[in-house]
């Protein structure tokens, strides 16, 4: 069975690409290892998507999924291990099957970046988390730390402030990169304490987390916080190594492509957080999905300039 487009990744960018692919009259298949939605599922409130004043990440992802399916897109849940370029035909390889397609759109997003502390991995599921929305309820009435300075860290701290006894927000710089409106709300909360210009240096505990040691980057002074939860929100990192031979990566592991979403290989496109870009937001992911799908449709129709 030959598809016109196979989209690797069913987050907002991938699902938008599927909608546009189907509307262009192309047979599209979404493949995702975990399910539809991507990381937006972990966002309790979305207030910055144009035309929608307020919704949840789950509701928005579900609406995108339903729209793509109603347009006729197909979806398979599997881990893509490779993409092979044979010219006019591309092979998308999973553990169980090889799918043939005329074009490929890579929309693999990005994954949470770990702290890199030696003991971090051993505490995952026992106090260390990368998703406050997912795990916050387990720390109701307890003391927790949130590490990071972007929108995700600020949103996590806000979610946890409604559950935890105390939230310590730890950021290595003296200003936040996230939205100032969220910072103001956090400053107004009695149970949120800021530790600026500080970094984590050790997670404490035996079977479970019992504390976090932090260090001031200017004074070198160390402080031990009595927390049972450590929420890591220090950014994301791509997972594109499997596609590097058909879609060259930049120095940070992102697929090298501009706003046109074209990779170096004809017939292979990229969209969303996995590509080189300055702004990684829901709106730009959706825009990428539309651009990539229309570019893929033009390529299939023989009007593409990618060569």
NORDA-V583379 format. One record per residue. N is the residue number from 1. RES is the residue in one small letter. NEAR is the number of other ideal C-beta (glycine too) atoms within 12 Angstrom. Layout:
# NORDA-V583379
((N,RES,NEAR) (N,RES,NEAR))
This chain:
# NORDA-V583379
((1,x,13) (2,x,19) (3,x,34) (4,x,38) (5,x,50) (6,x,50) (7,x,56) (8,x,52) (9,x,54) (10,x,47) (11,x,48) (12,x,45) (13,x,52) (14,x,53) (15,x,49) (16,x,48) (17,x,51) (18,x,50) (19,x,35) (20,x,39) (21,x,46) (22,x,30) (23,x,23) (24,x,29) (25,x,17) (26,x,35) (27,x,28) (28,x,45) (29,x,42) (30,x,49) (31,x,41) (32,x,35) (33,x,25) (34,x,24) (35,x,23) (36,x,39) (37,x,35) (38,x,41) (39,x,40) (40,x,43) (41,x,29) (42,x,33) (43,x,36) (44,x,28) (45,x,25) (46,x,32) (47,x,24) (48,x,26) (49,x,28) (50,x,13) (51,x,13) (52,x,19) (53,x,10) (54,x,15) (55,x,22) (56,x,21) (57,x,34) (58,x,24) (59,x,21) (60,x,35) (61,x,36) (62,x,22) (63,x,26) (64,x,41) (65,x,31) (66,x,19) (67,x,24) (68,x,38) (69,x,22) (70,x,15) (71,x,27) (72,x,22) (73,x,39) (74,x,27) (75,x,30) (76,x,27) (77,x,20) (78,x,25) (79,x,21) (80,x,41) (81,x,22) (82,x,25) (83,x,41) (84,x,25) (85,x,25) (86,x,19) (87,x,14) (88,x,17) (89,x,22) (90,x,40) (91,x,27) (92,x,40) (93,x,26) (94,x,23) (95,x,14) (96,x,13) (97,x,18) (98,x,23) (99,x,34) (100,x,24) (101,x,40) (102,x,36) (103,x,49) (104,x,53) (105,x,61) (106,x,53) (107,x,52) (108,x,44) (109,x,43) (110,x,30) (111,x,25) (112,x,32) (113,x,23) (114,x,25) (115,x,32) (116,x,16) (117,x,26) (118,x,13) (119,x,27) (120,x,30) (121,x,16) (122,x,17) (123,x,33) (124,x,24) (125,x,19) (126,x,22) (127,x,32) (128,x,37) (129,x,37) (130,x,35) (131,x,31) (132,x,39) (133,x,30) (134,x,24) (135,x,31) (136,x,30) (137,x,20) (138,x,25) (139,x,33) (140,x,18) (141,x,17) (142,x,28) (143,x,30) (144,x,45) (145,x,49) (146,x,50) (147,x,45) (148,x,36) (149,x,34) (150,x,31) (151,x,31) (152,x,39) (153,x,40) (154,x,37) (155,x,40) (156,x,47) (157,x,44) (158,x,38) (159,x,37) (160,x,44) (161,x,33) (162,x,26) (163,x,27) (164,x,35) (165,x,22) (166,x,26) (167,x,38) (168,x,39) (169,x,42) (170,x,41) (171,x,34) (172,x,28) (173,x,21) (174,x,15) (175,x,14) (176,x,31) (177,x,21) (178,x,29) (179,x,21) (180,x,14) (181,x,17) (182,x,30) (183,x,27) (184,x,15) (185,x,20) (186,x,33) (187,x,21) (188,x,13) (189,x,23) (190,x,11) (191,x,23) (192,x,33) (193,x,28) (194,x,26) (195,x,34) (196,x,23) (197,x,22) (198,x,32) (199,x,30) (200,x,42) (201,x,28) (202,x,24) (203,x,38) (204,x,27) (205,x,24) (206,x,13) (207,x,11) (208,x,23) (209,x,38) (210,x,25) (211,x,29) (212,x,40) (213,x,28) (214,x,37) (215,x,23) (216,x,21) (217,x,20) (218,x,13) (219,x,12) (220,x,13) (221,x,16) (222,x,20) (223,x,25) (224,x,21) (225,x,33) (226,x,21) (227,x,40) (228,x,34) (229,x,47) (230,x,50) (231,x,51) (232,x,39) (233,x,43) (234,x,30) (235,x,27) (236,x,30) (237,x,23) (238,x,35) (239,x,28) (240,x,38) (241,x,20) (242,x,26) (243,x,40) (244,x,24) (245,x,18) (246,x,34) (247,x,41) (248,x,24) (249,x,28) (250,x,21) (251,x,9) (252,x,18) (253,x,26) (254,x,33) (255,x,46) (256,x,29) (257,x,34) (258,x,23) (259,x,19) (260,x,25) (261,x,44) (262,x,35) (263,x,40) (264,x,23) (265,x,29) (266,x,27) (267,x,40) (268,x,46) (269,x,54) (270,x,53) (271,x,53) (272,x,50) (273,x,41) (274,x,48) (275,x,46) (276,x,31) (277,x,29) (278,x,11) (279,x,17) (280,x,32) (281,x,27) (282,x,37) (283,x,24) (284,x,26) (285,x,42) (286,x,39) (287,x,29) (288,x,46) (289,x,49) (290,x,33) (291,x,33) (292,x,53) (293,x,46) (294,x,33) (295,x,39) (296,x,47) (297,x,31) (298,x,29) (299,x,36) (300,x,33) (301,x,16) (302,x,14) (303,x,14) (304,x,23) (305,x,11) (306,x,25) (307,x,11))
